[in-house]
Amino acid sequence: MTLSPSTASAVLPTGRAFPRTHPRPARGWLNDPNGLCRVDGTWHVFFQYNPGSARHDAIQWGHLSSPDLVTWQEEPVALRPQQHGPDAFGCWSGVLTVDEGRPVAVYSGVEAGDDRSRVTLATGSEDLRSWRQEGVTAAEMPADPDVVAVRDPFLFRWAGRRYALQGAGLADGRAAILLYDAADLAHWTYLGVWLTSDHPVLSADLDASIWECPQIFEVVEGEVSRWVLIVSRWMRQEDGSGRLQDVRYIVGHMDADPDNDNDNDDDGARARGAAPRFTPEACGAVDTGPAFYAPQVLALEDRTLLWGWSWETRPEEVSDEEGWAGLLTWPRELRLDGDVLVAAPAAECAGHRREPLEPASADGTVELPDAAELRATGPDAAVRLLLRGPAGEREVWSGRAGTVVVDGSLVEVYAQDGPSHTLRAYPQDGETWCAAVEPGAVTGWALGPSTP
């Protein structure tokens, strides 16, 4: 496993479902990646975490760090629910920023198990290993009666100014994005509903009760600037519970909104000017698989990376017995090809490769270890991914792909010109992974843990 054994929270599970190259603590529940950043050459990935159970409850912020995106170290838990605080029920998703030279976690603090949350701040040490939670609230629920659910703050800059988004649900059933001025990190100003799911450019594929975990980043090609907004679709069921649907992106452009004058210079603390306006132009799927949700992006000067959460598709009782649930994907590098968002494994992930796989046999089958990577030698190759055992074979996935990654129970498929596809499959006793391919169409490697 890529976690340093000197700091892993427990002996790593030996079951075949547990990954070798996707870092996570040995036990507990894991969901959304949070607080992605790179500080002084070290990568940091925080995540939604319940170390005491394989169920979603009493959510904290776990923390992993890496010098190279391959070798990972488990760090102390960063944020915990504070009794009588704004996050007493859970420290839900958010981001990390630097404000006046200090690392600050910006997250949804939840006092009760409902759709209402507050934007809560915590201050970290320079190395991000210790945190002060003092109940600082940057934004309450909007007073707008049309807004009935809010969560998952995200920060971005436009025209030299810091703004924030939150995902929301409206009283009439539409999903929405809310916009805030966050120039003063401790005191946000609500600027209104920014985008709703009934926008005419958006297809029915963007319908939702709540848009969760909104992310936005800029793509500059020559002198043309475009923006990509990512949302995770939460659907309310008839019994009031929620269903996590999928993740979609919206491509558009940003300009000044003449109808949203961000003018409040009564104390000289805020600049005069119009707030940003986002105009959608196209939309599509970030990932087409059945086990991918709540990604977070890290926009760097030279590229944008994305991590996502892959949930379990086995019975909860099995996860209880195994003691763990939830994985993070490999970091994915994003690019726009026209209006299509394309993902590929970050180049650093090649550091997981070990010995080359044997070429396909005469019947076109490549036998795979429990952690392996296949890569097309040319255009996307036709691949049938199988689990074979005494009872026969079962097809896990088939289609055309540029890269296929198998790691325990996690499968990540990357097309060269389209969205990724994430799914889960659990090898049973006596079953082995294999792939049916055309001779010479792919090359491959066993994947293994790094040496800390």
N, C-alpha and C positions, 0 to 999 in steps of 0.2 A: 504494500500500500504506500501511497505517496506521503502519508503523515509520518513525521518523525516518531519512531517508537519511544523515544525518551519523553515525549510530551503527550502522546495519545491518551485519551481519557480512560481507556481500558484496553485489554487485549483485543485486537481486532477480530471480528467474527470470521470463522472459517467456512461458513456456508457459501455455496457457489453463487448465490444471489448478490453477495456483497462485492463492491467494485474494487479493482486494483489500482486504477489510475484516476478515479474521480474522488477527490478528497472529501471526507466527512468524518465527524466523530464516530467512535465505535458504537455508541448507543444513543438512543433518543430519537425524537422527532425533528425533522428538518423540513423547512419550506423556503419561502422566497429569499433569493440573494438580496443583500442590502449593503449600503455604504461602500460600494466599490471605489477603490482609489489606489494610487501608487505614490508612495512617500519615500523620498531618499532612496530610490531604487528597489523598494520592497512593495510587493503587491499585497493588498489587504482585501479580503472578502468576508463581510459579515453576513449573517443569515438568521432567519427565524428559527428558533431552537427551543425545544423542551428536553433537557437532558434527563429528566426523570421518567419519561414514558415515551412509547412509540405512538402517542396520540397528540393531537393539537390541543394544547392546554398550557396556561401560565407561560405565555411565550416570552422568551428572552432573546437577546442578540448573541449568537455564537460568533466566533472569530477565527479565521484562518489567515496565515500569512505565507508568502513565498518570495524567494529571490528571483525566480525564473519561470513561474507558472507551471512548474513540473514537480518540484519538491515542496511540500507544504508542511507547515507547522501549526499545530492546534494551540491557540492562545487562550488566555482566561476569558470567561464569559464577560462581555462588555456591558450590557444593559440588562437589568432585572426589574420586574414590576415592583413599584414602591408602595408600601402600605399607605393608604389614604392619599396617594398621589394621583396625578392625572393619568398615570399608566398602571393603576392598581390591578387591572384585569389583564394587561399585556402590553409589551413594547412591540408594536406592530411595525410594518415596513416603513422604510425611509432611506435617506441618503446621508452622505458625509460631505461636509464642506469645511473651508477654513475661513474664519471670521476674525479680523483683527489679530491675525497670527495664531489663533487657537483652533485646533480641530473641534468641530461641533457636529454631533449626530442630530439629525432633523427627522423625526419619526412620528407616527401616529400613536399617541397615548390613548389607551382605552380604559375607561373606569368600569364599564359594565359590558355584558356580552350582547351589544347591539350595534347598529350601524353608525353610531355617533362617536366621533373621535376629536381630539385636539392635536394640533401640531405642537409637539413637545421637543425641548432641546436638552442635550446633555453635552458637557464639555470634557474633552479627552486630553490625556498627556501627549507629549510630542511623539512618543512611540506607539500611541493608540492602545496601550495595554492597560490603562486604568482610566476610569470615567467617573465624573461627578454628575449625579442626577439630583437636581434641586427643585424639580417641579416647575421649571420655566415653561410657560405656554406662549407660543408665538402667534397662534390663531385659534380662536374658538370655532365652534360650528357657526356657519353664516346665519345671520338673523332672517335671511330670505326663507319664507315658509315653503317655497317650492323645492328647496334643497332638503332632502330627508336622509341622505347617507353621504358621508365624506370619509376618505382615507387616502393614505399613501402619498405623502408630499414628495415633490421632485423639483429641484432647482435648476435654472438655466439662465444664461445671460443673453440679452438682446440689446443692441445699440448702447453697449457699455453699462447696462443696468441689470441688476439681479431681479429676476421674477421667479415665481413658483407656480406649479400646477398641483391640483389634487383631483383624484378620481371621485366621481359623485353619482348619485342616483336622484332623480327628480320625482316629485309627488305624482306626476302623470305617467310614470313608468319608463320614461326615457333615461338613458345613460348620458352623462355629461362630464366635461372637464371644466374645472373652476380655475380662474386666474387670480393671482395675487401679486402685489408689489412687495418684494422682500428685501428692498435695499437696506432697511433696518431689520436685521435677522431676528431680533427678539420681538418685533412688533410689525406683523404683516398687515397690509391693507387689502381688503377684499375688493377686487375689481369686477366681479360678476361671473356669470356663466360664459365660458369662452367658446365651447363647441358642444353640440348635442348629436345624439345618434340618428336623428332624422334629417341631418343635412342632406341636400339632394344629391351630392356626389357620392355619398356613402351607400353601399349596397345593403341589402338585408343582412349580410354577413357581419355588420357592425352593430346590429340590434343587441341590446343588453339591458339589464336592470341597473347595473352599476358598471362603469368602466374603472377597473382597478389598475393600480401600478402604472400610471401614465409616465412615459419617458419621451423625451424629445431631444433630437440632435440635428445639427446642421451638416449638410453635404455640399461642398463647394467644388464645382467643376469649371475651371477657367474663371470667368467672371459671373457665372450663374450660381446663385445660392438657392438651395432647396432645403426643406426641413422634413424630417421623418418623425411622426408621432406614433408611438406604440401603446396599445391598450390591451388589457386582459379582460375578457368578457365574463362577468358574473351574472348568472341568470337566477331570478327568484322563482322558486317552485310554489305550487298551490298550497303546500303546508307551511310556507314561510321560510323554508330552508333555502340554501343557495346551491347552485351547481356551477362548478368551474368549467367554462366552455372551451375557450381557446384564446389565442393571441393574434391580434391583427395590427397592421400598420397602415398609416395614412400618409401619403406624400403630398406636400403642398408648399406654398411659399408664405413668407412672413413679410408684413409691412406695417406701417403705423396705422392705428385705428383712429380716425378722426372723431368717432363717436364715443371714444373712451379716453377722455383727457386726464392723464395721470398728473394733475397739477395740485400740489399741496405744499406750498412753500412758506407756510405760516411761521415755521421756526427755522427756515433755511436748510433743513435737513434733507429735503427731497428736491430733485431736479424737476423742472417743468418739461412736459412733453407728452406725447400720446403713447398709450400702451401698445404692445404688439397685437397684431391681428393675424390669425392663421387661416389661410384659405385652402381647403382640400382640393386636390386635383386627381388623385387616384388612390386605390387601397388594395390590400391583399393580405395573405396569410404570412405571418412570421414563421410559423412551423405548422406542418399539416398533420403531425402525429397526435395520438390520443393521450399522451402523457407528458405534456409540456405546458407550463403556465408561469405567470408572474416574473418575466425576465427583468433584469436591470442592465442598463448600458453604461459604459464608461467611455466618454468621448475624449480622446487624446489628440495631440496635434497631428499625428500622422495616420491615425486609424481610430475606429470605434469598435470596442469589444462588447460582447453580450454574454451574460451567464443566465441560464434559466433553471427553473425547478422542475424535476421530474418526479411525480408522485407514484406511489405504489398502486399496482392494479391487482394485487393479490388480496385475499381476505384480511381484514384488520387483525383477526385473531392470529394469523400467521406472523404478521409483523410484531404483534405483542410477544409471541414466543421467541422470535429472533431478537427482539429488543431494539429494533431500529426501523425507521421509515423515512423515505425521501432522499433524493440525490440532487446534486447540482451537475449541470452539463459541463462539458469542456468549454473553456472560453471560445467564443465564436467571433470571427472578424466579419463585419458587415460592410457591404458596398451596394450602391444603387446601379442597376443595369437598366437604364430607361426609367420605367416606373416599377421595376421589380426589385425587391429587397433580397439580396443573395447573401447567404452565410457560408463560411468555411471555417474549419478548425484554425485557431490561432497557430502561427508558424511554430511557436514554442512547443506545441503539443507533440511535435516529432521527437522530442526528447524522451518520450515514453517507449519508443520503438526498441525492440531487442532483436532477436534472430529473425531472418527472413523466413516466411512460410514456404513450405514445399509447393512446387507448381501443381496445377490441377491434374488429377488423375485422368485416365483415358475416358472416363465418363463425365469429365468436366467438373469434378467435385474437389474442393479445397477443404481439408480438415482444419478446424480452428481451435486454438486453446480458448479458455474462458475469457481471455482478454486479447483482442486482436484488432488489427486495422487492415482493411482492404482499400486499395486505391486504383482507380482506372488508369490504364496506361495511355489512353487516348481520350476521346469523348466519353460521356457517361456510359458505363457498361451495364449490360443486363445482368442482374444478380437475383438469385433466389436464396434467401437466408433460411436455414433449416435447423431444427433440433432433431437428431436421430437417436433412437433407442431401441430396446428390445420390442417395444410395441409398435415400431414403425417410425415414420417421420412426420413431423408437423411443420408446416410452413409458417415462419415468423413474419417474413416480409418478402415482397418481390417487386421489382421495378428497375429503373435505370438510375444509376448513382455514380457520382465521382469519388465519394469516400463513404465507407461503411465502418463504423466503430462498434465493436461488441465489448462490453466490460461487465462481467457478471450477469446481471439481469437488465442492464441498460443497453439500448441500441440507439445509435445516432446515425442518421443517414443524411448525407449532404449531396445535393445536386450541384453541378457546375454552373447552372444558370437559373436557379430557382430557390424556393424555400427549403429549409431543413425538415426532417421528419424524425420525431422522437417517440420511442415506444419502449415498453417493458415486456420481457419474456423470462420465465423462471425455469432454468434447466432442472429436470427431475433426475432421480437416481438412474444411472446408466445412460443418460442422454449426453450426446456430444454436439457441439456446434459445428456446422459445416456450411459451405456456400457452393451452389451450383452456378458456374460461370462458363463463358466461352474461353477456350484455351488462349492464353496470351493476353486476355482482356484486362486482367488485373494483376497487380503485385501486392504483397502483403507482409505484415510483420506480426510476431507476437508482441504484446505490450506487457510491460512490467513496471514494478515500483522503482522509484529512484532511490539512490543511496543518499540519505540525508548528510 
